[in-house]
Amino acid sequence: MAVPGRVEAASILLGLDPPEWFVRHSAGVAEVASFLAARAAARGRSLDPRLAETAGLLHDVDKLLPAGDPARHLSHGRGSAAWLRRNGYAELAEAAALHPVTRLLDNGTSRLADADLETMIVAYADKRVGQRLVPMARRFDGWRRRYPGSWSSAEGRRAETRAGRLERVVCEAAGIAPGAVRRRRWVRRALTAARKAR
């Protein structure tokens, strides 16, 4: 199956009955990923912007799955990847699997460092958006407050350094400084179109 378009991706998301806070986060990640992918493509980088933006919208689907879904029992990201594969969207699976910030704590970081640009863009966009676009350092401050054991340790500091490398790679590909990252707004229109099509 091909990479879903914007309205199809919005319909997939709506089919999982997401709460509004979830939609805000997913929309932010998708729109930042869309902005970065479009900038990188305009600079001649080889990537599929649609893959980056739709993977951004659907990266967290495992959080919406019912308790009986087998993908719900996998670690975050891997559950999204399994669900996407099972539903015919295997092209989005790697970006979903490698996006969690915890991948910066484990051995999965080498896979992220070697991943395609779309996957790196989704992982980076997720580090920049909670409920709105913020500097990556602010997101790490929040994680340190919520999870002081893991994020305040030496391992947490190494993860933040790895995130800094991810930021440099993605922003260099897009030809911008981190402070110039923006949202390319499209999700609300896609959600409206998906609701009308139901």
C-alpha positions in Angstrom: 0.0 0.0 0.0 1.2 3.5 -0.7 1.9 6.2 1.9 -1.4 7.6 2.9 -2.2 11.2 1.9 -3.2 13.9 4.4 -6.9 13.2 4.5 -6.5 9.5 4.6 -4.0 9.9 7.5 -6.4 12.2 9.3 -9.2 9.6 8.8 -7.0 6.9 10.3 -6.3 9.0 13.3 -10.0 9.9 13.8 -10.9 6.2 13.5 -8.9 5.7 16.8 -11.1 8.3 18.6 -8.2 10.5 19.9 -8.7 13.0 22.7 -8.1 16.7 21.8 -4.7 16.9 23.6 -3.5 13.9 21.5 -4.7 15.6 18.3 -2.8 18.8 19.3 0.4 16.9 19.8 0.1 14.8 16.7 -0.9 17.8 14.6 2.2 19.7 15.8 4.6 16.9 15.1 3.0 16.4 11.6 3.2 20.1 10.8 6.8 20.5 12.0 7.8 17.4 10.1 6.0 18.8 7.0 7.9 22.1 7.3 11.2 20.4 7.7 10.7 17.8 4.9 9.5 20.5 2.5 12.6 22.6 3.3 14.9 19.6 2.8 13.2 18.6 -0.5 13.6 22.2 -1.7 17.3 21.9 -1.0 17.5 18.8 -3.2 17.6 16.2 -0.4 16.2 12.8 -1.4 13.1 12.1 0.7 9.3 11.7 0.6 7.8 14.7 2.4 4.4 12.9 2.5 5.9 10.0 4.4 7.4 12.4 7.0 4.2 14.4 7.6 1.8 11.4 7.7 4.2 9.4 9.9 4.3 12.5 12.1 0.5 12.5 12.4 0.4 8.7 13.2 3.6 8.2 15.2 1.7 7.7 18.6 -1.2 5.5 17.5 -0.2 2.8 20.0 -1.4 5.2 22.8 -4.9 5.0 21.4 -5.2 1.2 21.0 -7.6 -0.8 23.2 -6.1 -2.9 25.9 -6.8 -6.1 23.9 -4.8 -5.0 20.9 -1.5 -7.0 20.7 0.4 -3.9 19.6 -0.6 -2.2 22.9 1.7 -4.6 24.8 4.8 -3.6 22.9 7.0 -0.7 24.0 5.9 2.7 22.8 6.8 3.3 19.2 7.2 -0.4 18.5 3.5 -0.7 19.2 2.7 2.0 16.7 5.0 0.4 14.1 3.3 -3.0 14.6 -0.2 -1.5 14.3 0.8 0.5 11.2 2.3 -2.6 9.5 -0.8 -4.8 10.4 -3.1 -2.1 8.8 -1.1 -1.8 5.6 1.0 1.2 6.3 4.4 -0.4 6.6 6.1 2.6 5.0 5.4 4.6 8.2 6.5 1.9 10.6 10.2 2.8 11.0 9.5 6.5 11.8 6.9 5.4 14.4 9.3 2.8 15.9 12.3 5.1 16.3 10.6 8.4 17.3 10.3 7.9 21.2 12.7 10.0 23.2 13.6 6.8 25.1 15.4 5.6 21.9 18.0 8.2 22.8 18.6 6.3 26.1 19.0 2.8 24.6 20.9 1.1 21.9 18.3 2.1 19.4 20.1 5.4 18.9 22.5 3.8 16.4 19.5 2.8 14.3 18.2 6.3 14.5 21.5 7.8 13.5 21.5 5.5 10.5 17.8 6.0 9.7 16.4 7.7 6.6 15.9 11.4 6.7 12.1 11.1 7.1 12.5 9.0 10.2 15.0 11.5 11.7 12.6 14.4 10.9 9.7 12.7 12.7 11.9 11.9 15.7 13.2 15.5 15.9 9.7 17.0 15.4 8.5 14.9 18.3 11.3 16.4 20.5 10.2 19.9 19.6 6.4 19.6 20.1 4.5 18.8 23.3 1.3 20.7 22.9 3.0 23.4 21.0 6.4 24.0 19.2 9.1 24.8 21.8 12.9 24.7 21.9 14.2 21.2 22.4 15.9 22.2 25.6 12.5 23.1 27.1 11.1 19.6 26.3 14.1 18.0 28.0 13.6 20.3 31.0 10.1 18.9 31.3 11.3 15.3 31.0 13.9 15.9 33.7 11.1 17.3 36.0 8.8 14.4 35.4 11.4 11.6 35.3 14.3 12.8 37.4 15.9 9.4 37.7 16.4 8.8 34.0 16.8 12.2 32.6 19.0 13.8 35.3 21.5 11.0 35.2 24.7 10.8 33.1 22.7 8.5 30.7 20.1 11.3 30.4 22.7 13.9 29.6 24.2 11.6 26.9 20.7 11.2 25.5 20.3 15.0 25.3 23.7 15.2 23.5 22.4 12.6 21.0 19.3 14.7 20.5 21.5 17.7 19.8 23.2 15.7 17.1 19.8 14.8 15.7 18.8 18.4 15.7 22.0 19.4 13.8 21.5 16.8 11.1 17.8 17.6 10.5 18.3 21.4 10.6 21.3 21.1 8.3 19.3 19.1 5.8 16.5 21.7 6.0 19.0 24.6 5.7 17.8 26.3 8.8 18.8 27.1 12.4 16.8 25.4 15.2 15.2 28.7 16.0 13.7 28.9 12.5 11.7 25.7 12.7 8.1 26.4 12.1 4.8 24.5 11.5 3.4 24.1 8.0 -0.3 24.1 8.9 -2.4 21.5 7.2 -3.8 19.1 9.8 -7.0 20.9 10.8 -8.1 21.1 7.1 -7.3 17.4 6.7 -9.3 16.5 9.8 -12.3 18.6 8.6 -12.2 16.9 5.2 -11.9 13.4 6.8 -14.9 14.1 9.1 -17.0 15.2 6.1 -16.0 12.1 4.2 -17.3 9.8 7.0 
